[in-house]
Amino acid sequence: MSYPLDRLHQEVAFIALHFHWTLEDILNLEHRDRRRWVQEIQAATSH
């Protein structure tokens, strides 16, 4: 089972918007690391 492409696009856009990382840098992250950054950004911006 592969990771849904729509979800991957959402994660990449979210991280790029907040950290201004390149597409290549974000895609080079392991899945669990990318998900962790999304969670950390969400926690930091939900206040």
N, C-alpha and C positions, 0 to 999 in steps of 0.2 A: 504494500500500500504506500503510495507516495503522498507527499504533503500537498494540499490543495494549492494550485497556482494563484488563485485569487487571494488566499491568505498570505502567501509569500509576498505578493505585490503590496498588500496592506502593511505588512511588517517593514518592508524596505522603505516605503514612502514615509512611514511614521518615524523611523530612525533617521532617515535622511533629512526630514523636516526639522527635527530637533537637534541633531548633532552635525548636520552638514557633511556627513561622511559620503564617500563616493559609492556608487553602486557596486563596484568591484570589492571594496572593503566590506560592505555589508554582506554581500553574497559569500565572501570568504569565511564568514563566521559560521561556526557550527550551529545547527538548528537550536539547540538548547541555549546557547549563548545569545543568539538573536532574540529568542523569546524572552530571555532574562532582561535584556536591554529594553525591550518593549514594556515589560512589567515595571522596571525601574523608572522609565520616563513617565508612565501612567501614574505611578505613585507620587512622583515629584511634582507633577502638574495638576494633580487632583485637589490641591489645597485651596 
